Amino acid sequence: MLKKIVLLIPILTLVTCSVQQENIRYLIRLDDMGMCHSVNMAIEQVAETGVPFSTSVMFACPWYEEAVEILKKHPHVSVGIHLTLNAEWAGYRWGPILGSEAVPSLVDSVGSFFPSRTKLFENEPDVGEITRELRAQIDRAMNTGLKIDYLDYHMGAAVQTLELREIVEGLAAEYNLALSGYFDEIYSNITYATEIGRKSDSLLAHVSRMGDGLHMQVVHVGLDEPEMQAMQDLNTFGLKEMSRHRQDELKAILNPQLIQLVKERGVELVTYGSLVRHGGLERMERPEIEEYE
């Protein structure tokens, strides 16, 4: 009997060593809160589920105050600042919170932000004006009373050049904020361009395939209602029928099968707030940016 026990010990050891626990973390980031009422209402629906997520607020946009009131009711949501230097919708434009006269190189002939990064930088924007406007947006966010955890950037304009990226990094350090993309996140926006009606399936398939690491899912939600239906992207690369796309992205995030799959796979849902609380600011590193090389 003793010999059998002794023989079993190395077998059990091999079995134990062969089983490896996956370490999958999932960070859901909902962008463009504050852009309009439709987006705010959609993000509020997600907040009411209690699922932890991060949301990036456009504090330069007209509906940011409503966004603030919603977020104050849902402190489990991690709040970031969607640094904004573009306004891409026909008939619905916004501009710098400092005013067009204070930062004239950032605006078009009617005082609104340009609809794309290309048009903005063709205008040779003054770096000092960009810095002052970004700081003003951060100050506005901080003065709302919300707990602000991180920075990111609408359409990438605020980090278009290495010089600007360094400015944003400096602002993050000054205000003790995290930076989205600086935690070695594995980026996905798979639901954005997936055809309408298939976004839920594509998201479930993506989560099923995820391996070890911190995965970030960027989502753009909204309601397919008249306000959003009237908004047409001025850029040729923008998706048509954006209100329907955003409604379907909302459906994908609210799909009960998504949370069930997360539980079944043992995926840990995290936010930028939880990363910061666990010492994340000390571990931030600039992602590799090939276009700066």
C-alpha positions in Angstrom: 0.0 0.0 0.0 2.8 2.4 0.9 4.5 1.8 -2.5 1.2 2.8 -4.3 1.0 6.1 -2.4 4.6 6.9 -3.1 4.1 6.2 -6.8 1.1 8.5 -6.9 2.9 11.5 -5.5 4.8 12.5 -8.7 1.7 11.8 -10.8 -0.4 14.2 -8.7 2.4 16.8 -8.8 2.5 16.7 -12.6 -1.3 17.1 -12.8 -1.1 20.1 -10.4 1.7 21.8 -12.4 -0.1 21.3 -15.7 -3.2 23.3 -14.6 -2.6 27.0 -15.0 -5.0 29.6 -13.9 -5.7 32.2 -16.5 -5.3 35.8 -15.5 -7.7 37.7 -17.7 -8.7 41.2 -16.8 -11.3 43.2 -18.8 -11.7 46.9 -18.8 -14.7 48.3 -20.5 -14.4 52.0 -21.5 -17.5 53.9 -22.8 -16.5 56.9 -24.7 -18.1 60.3 -25.5 -20.2 60.8 -22.4 -21.3 64.4 -22.3 -21.4 64.7 -26.1 -25.2 64.7 -26.2 -28.3 63.7 -24.3 -28.6 60.4 -26.2 -25.1 59.2 -25.3 -25.7 60.2 -21.6 -29.0 58.2 -21.5 -27.3 55.2 -23.0 -24.4 55.2 -20.6 -26.8 55.7 -17.7 -28.5 52.5 -18.7 -25.2 50.7 -18.4 -24.4 52.4 -15.0 -27.7 51.2 -13.6 -26.7 47.5 -14.1 -24.0 48.0 -11.5 -21.3 46.5 -13.8 -18.0 48.2 -13.2 -16.8 50.2 -16.2 -14.9 53.4 -17.1 -16.4 56.3 -19.0 -14.6 59.1 -20.8 -16.4 62.5 -20.5 -16.1 65.3 -23.1 -16.1 68.2 -20.8 -15.9 70.7 -23.7 -19.4 69.6 -25.0 -22.8 71.1 -24.1 -24.2 68.1 -22.3 -21.3 67.5 -19.8 -23.3 68.9 -16.9 -26.0 66.2 -17.3 -23.2 63.6 -17.5 -21.9 64.9 -14.2 -25.2 64.6 -12.5 -25.6 61.0 -13.7 -22.2 60.0 -12.6 -22.6 61.4 -9.1 -25.4 58.9 -8.7 -23.2 56.0 -9.8 -19.8 56.2 -7.9 -18.8 52.7 -9.0 -18.2 54.1 -12.5 -14.6 55.3 -13.1 -14.5 58.7 -14.7 -12.0 60.0 -17.2 -11.5 63.1 -19.3 -11.9 62.7 -23.0 -9.6 65.5 -24.0 -11.3 67.1 -27.0 -9.9 69.1 -29.9 -12.3 68.0 -32.6 -16.1 68.5 -33.3 -17.1 66.1 -36.1 -20.9 66.4 -36.4 -22.7 68.5 -39.1 -25.1 70.9 -37.5 -23.9 70.1 -34.0 -20.5 71.7 -33.3 -18.7 72.7 -30.2 -15.5 74.7 -29.5 -12.9 75.4 -26.9 -14.1 76.2 -23.4 -11.6 79.0 -23.3 -13.4 80.6 -26.2 -12.2 81.0 -29.8 -10.5 84.4 -29.2 -8.3 82.9 -26.6 -7.2 79.9 -28.8 -7.8 81.1 -32.4 -5.5 78.5 -34.0 -7.7 75.6 -32.7 -10.9 76.7 -34.4 -12.4 77.1 -37.9 -14.0 80.3 -39.4 -17.1 80.0 -37.1 -15.2 79.3 -33.9 -15.8 75.6 -33.7 -13.2 72.8 -33.4 -12.2 71.3 -36.7 -14.0 68.0 -37.6 -10.8 66.0 -38.0 -7.2 65.8 -36.8 -6.0 66.4 -40.4 -7.9 69.7 -40.7 -6.8 70.8 -37.2 -3.1 70.3 -37.9 -3.3 71.7 -41.4 -4.2 74.9 -39.5 -0.8 74.7 -37.7 -2.3 75.0 -34.2 -0.2 76.7 -31.5 1.1 74.2 -29.0 0.7 76.8 -26.2 -3.0 77.2 -27.1 -3.5 73.4 -27.1 -1.9 73.1 -23.7 -4.0 75.9 -22.2 -7.2 74.4 -23.6 -6.4 70.9 -22.4 -5.6 72.3 -18.9 -8.9 74.2 -18.9 -10.8 71.0 -19.7 -9.1 69.2 -16.9 -9.8 72.0 -14.5 -13.5 72.0 -15.5 -13.6 68.3 -14.8 -11.9 68.6 -11.4 -14.2 71.4 -10.3 -17.3 69.3 -10.9 -16.8 67.4 -7.6 -16.4 64.1 -9.5 -13.6 61.7 -8.7 -11.5 61.9 -11.9 -9.2 58.9 -12.5 -7.7 59.1 -15.9 -7.1 61.0 -19.2 -7.6 59.9 -22.8 -8.2 61.7 -26.0 -11.0 62.2 -28.5 -10.0 61.1 -32.0 -6.3 61.0 -30.9 -5.8 64.7 -31.6 -4.3 65.6 -28.2 -1.4 63.2 -28.8 -1.0 63.7 -32.6 2.7 64.4 -32.1 5.4 63.3 -29.7 5.6 66.8 -28.3 1.8 66.9 -27.6 2.0 63.4 -26.0 4.7 64.6 -23.7 2.5 67.6 -22.8 -0.5 65.3 -22.0 1.8 63.0 -19.9 3.0 66.1 -18.0 -0.6 67.2 -17.3 -1.5 63.7 -16.1 1.5 63.7 -13.7 0.6 67.2 -12.5 -3.0 66.3 -11.7 -2.1 62.8 -10.5 -4.2 61.1 -13.1 -3.8 57.8 -15.0 -3.5 57.7 -18.8 -5.5 55.2 -20.8 -3.3 53.1 -22.9 -0.4 53.2 -20.4 -1.1 49.9 -18.6 -0.1 47.6 -21.5 -3.8 47.2 -22.4 -4.7 44.9 -25.2 -6.9 47.3 -27.2 -10.2 46.3 -28.9 -13.0 48.3 -30.5 -14.5 45.3 -32.2 -18.1 46.4 -31.9 -17.5 49.8 -33.6 -17.4 48.8 -37.3 -19.1 45.4 -37.0 -22.3 45.5 -39.0 -25.5 46.4 -37.3 -27.2 43.3 -35.8 -24.0 41.4 -35.3 -22.2 43.4 -32.6 -23.3 41.2 -29.7 -22.1 38.1 -31.4 -18.7 39.7 -32.3 -18.2 40.9 -28.7 -19.1 37.5 -27.3 -16.7 35.8 -29.7 -14.0 38.3 -28.8 -14.4 37.7 -25.0 -14.3 33.9 -25.6 -10.9 34.2 -27.3 -9.3 36.5 -24.8 -6.1 35.2 -23.2 -4.0 36.3 -20.3 -3.5 40.1 -19.9 -5.4 43.3 -19.4 -7.9 43.7 -22.2 -9.6 47.1 -22.9 -12.9 47.2 -24.8 -13.7 50.7 -26.2 -17.4 51.1 -26.9 -19.5 54.0 -28.3 -23.1 53.7 -27.2 -26.1 55.9 -27.9 -29.9 55.8 -28.5 -31.4 55.5 -31.9 -33.6 58.5 -31.4 -34.2 61.8 -33.3 -31.4 63.6 -31.6 -28.7 61.1 -32.6 -30.4 60.3 -35.9 -29.9 63.9 -37.0 -26.1 63.8 -36.3 -24.1 63.1 -39.5 -20.3 62.8 -39.4 -18.5 65.5 -41.5 -15.7 63.1 -42.1 -15.8 60.6 -45.0 -14.3 57.9 -42.7 -17.3 58.2 -40.3 -19.8 55.4 -40.2 -23.2 56.0 -41.7 -26.4 55.6 -39.6 -24.3 56.2 -36.5 -27.4 56.2 -34.2 -28.2 52.6 -35.2 -24.6 51.6 -34.7 -24.5 53.1 -31.2 -27.8 51.5 -30.3 -26.5 48.1 -31.3 -23.3 48.7 -29.3 -25.4 49.5 -26.3 -27.3 46.2 -26.9 -24.0 44.3 -27.0 -22.8 45.7 -23.7 -26.2 45.2 -22.0 -26.5 41.6 -23.3 -26.8 39.3 -20.2 -24.8 36.7 -22.0 -21.8 38.9 -21.9 -21.6 39.1 -18.1 -22.5 35.4 -17.9 -19.5 34.6 -20.2 -17.2 36.8 -18.1 -18.2 34.9 -15.0 -17.8 31.5 -16.6 -14.3 32.3 -17.8 -13.3 33.8 -14.5 -12.6 37.2 -16.1 -11.9 40.0 -13.6 -13.7 43.2 -14.5 -11.5 46.2 -13.7 -11.6 50.0 -14.2 -9.0 52.7 -14.3 -10.1 53.6 -10.8 -9.3 50.2 -9.5 -6.0 50.2 -11.4 -5.1 53.5 -9.8 -6.1 52.3 -6.3 -3.8 49.3 -6.6 -0.7 51.4 -7.4 -1.2 51.7 -11.1 0.2 55.1 -11.5 3.7 53.8 -10.5 3.5 51.1 -13.3 2.4 53.3 -16.2 4.5 53.2 -19.3 4.2 55.0 -22.6 2.9 52.6 -25.3 5.0 52.0 -28.4 4.0 54.6 -31.0 5.5 53.7 -34.4 4.5 56.9 -36.2 6.8 58.9 -33.9 9.9 56.9 -34.9 
